[in-house]
Amino acid sequence: MKFTPDSKFMIFCTKLVELTKINLLWLLCCLPVFTAGAATTAMITALYAFRAEEPCGGKVFFDAFRKSFRRATVLWLLILFFAAMLVLDYMIVAYLDFPGRMAVIVLIFFVLLAVVLVSGLIFPLISQFPGTVKETVVNALLLSLAHLPKMLLVTAMNLLPLLLAVVLPHVLLLLGFVWLICGFALMALYDISVLEKIFAPFRPAAEAQ
């Protein structure tokens, strides 16, 4: 095997290092929790640059983090608020006994799924398209409804760590180092590959090519 800079092995190693860098930057910037929205937007921006084989290091990441901070943080906090309210509603309803209880529980889970579904589009939209907080939410909602099968794939990928933690916790522990190295960046890269099919019609013709 030749270890020249343009060999397949060296190209793979270079890409793995870039993904690891993006992944670690995202984990670091998510530590305060309230900055997770801006960190996710920055990761997506860096991964778009990665896909285009453009510079995708710290400068790209932190530029996107700074530019998207206000819009991404407001929307992230709104998502957390609605998710927390729905979980609280479920905890209250679960301990009560009244007619229609199961219908209320199903409704809570349906609304929670809708929040998760729409949130899968929020930060990619912030990364790729300008707009206000209201415009971003409306566009995310409309695109989620128009492309429901694709958004279900994105949602399944985004919930994968949680599902593993519940169903196969030992597998999650065994693969823990993968999430730390590049797992979240790989998940986001998959999301981008699906979402780009949704975004393509809204890009200028020259850019789409």
N, C-alpha and C positions, 0 to 999 in steps of 0.2 A: 504493500500500500504506500502510495506516495503522499507525503505531507506538504505538498506545495500549496500556496495560498489559494489557488483556484481549484483545488481538488474537492471532490464531493464531501469528504470527511471534514475538511477544514471549513467549508461553507456551512455545513451542518453545525459544527462547533461554534462558529461565529453567530449564527442565528440563535442557537441555544443560549449563548451569553447575552445577546440582546434581549431575548424574552425573559431571562432571569433578572436582568437589570430592571426591566419594566415591572415585572412581578414584585420585586423587592421594594421599588419606589411606591407602588400602589399600597403594599402592606404597611409601609412606614407612614404614608400620608393618611391612611385609614385609622391610625391609632387613636386620634382624638374622637373618633366616631362621627362627630358632626361634619367632618371634612370628607367623609367617604364619598359623597356625591361628586365633589370636585375631583377627588382622586380617581374615581371611576371614569369620569369624563376625560381626564388627562391620560389615563391608560388607554382608552379607546382611540384618542387622537394619536398617541404614540404607536399604537398597533396599526392604524391606517398607514402611517409613515413606514412602518416595518413591512407591511404588505407591498407597498410601492417601492421598496428597497431604497428608501430615503433615510437620512439621519433620524434616529428615533430615540436618542439618549435622554439624559437629564434635562438638557435645554428645552427640547420639544415638550417633554412631560411637564416641566414647571411653568413654561409659557402658557400651555393649555390650562393648567391648574389655576394660574392667576387670572386668565381671561374669563374662565367659566365659573369662578368661585361663587359669585353672588347668585347667579341663576341656578346653578347646580345645588348649592347649599340650601336655598329656599325650598326647592323641589324635594330634596332629600329629607329635610325636616318634615315637610308635609306628608311624604310617604311614611316616615316613621310614626308620625302622629296618627294617621288613619289606620295603619297596621296595629298600633298599640291599642287604639280604641276598639277595633274589631276583636282583638284577642281578649281584651277586658270584657267586652260584651259576651263573648263565648263563655268565659269563666263564670260570669254571673248566671247566664241562662242554663249552663250545664248543671248547676246546683238547684235550679228551680223546677217545680213540677206544675205545668199548666197546659191546657189544651193548645195544640199547635206548636209545642216545644220543638219537635224535630224539624218542622218547617222553618222555624226561626234559625235553628242551628245550620240548616242547609243554606239558607239565605246569607248568613254570616260568612260561611266558607266560600260561597259564590262571589260575594263582594270582595273578600280577601284575595281570591284568585284573580279577580279583575284588577285589583291594585298591583299585584305582583306582575301580571301580564303587561299592564301599561308601563310599569316602572322599567321593564326590559327595553322599552323604546325611548324613555325619557333622556337618558344620558347619551346614547348614540345620537339622538336628535340635537342635543346641545352641542355635541362635538362637531357635527357636520353641517348644521344649518343655523343661521341667526334667527332671533325671534324673542319675544317676551315670554315670561313665565306662563301666562294664559295661553298664548299661541302654541307653546311647546306641549302643554297638557292636552289641548284640543287636538293637535296633530297626532300625538301619541295615541289618544283614544280612538280617533277615526282610523288611523293606520292599523291599530291592533284589531279592530273589528273587520276591516277590509282584508287583512292577511292573517286571519285567526290560526290556520294550520301552521304557518311559519312561526308565529309568535308562541304557539304551544311548544314547538321545538326549542325555541330560545328559553322559554320559562323552565322547561324540563332540564336543560343544561344548567341554568342558573340555580336551580334547586337541588342539583346533584349532590353537593356536599351534605346538605341537610338530610336528603333521603338516605344517603350512605350512613350518616350518623345515627339515624333511627333504625334502619333495616339491617345494615351490615357495619356496625361500629368498628369491628376488628379490621375490616378492609380499609376503612378510613384511616385508622391508626397506622396500618402497614404502609399506606400511601401518603402518610402525612408529610414526608420530606418532599414529595412531588408537588404538593400544594405550595409549600414554602419556596421551592425553587422556581417553578414556572406554571403550576397548575391553574391559577386564576387567570393568568395571561392567556393560556391555551383555551380556557373556557370562553374568554372574551373574544379570542380570535375566531372561534367557531361561531359565536353570536354575530360577529361582523360579516362572516361569509354568508350567513342567512339573511341578515338585515340589508346587506348591500343590494340584494334582489328587490327589496322593497324600496330602497332609496334611489335606485338607478333611474327610474322615470322622472325623477325630480331634479336630476343633475343636468347641467348644460351638456349639449351633444358632444362637444369636444372633450369635456372632462369624463363623460361616461365611456368614451372610447379608450 
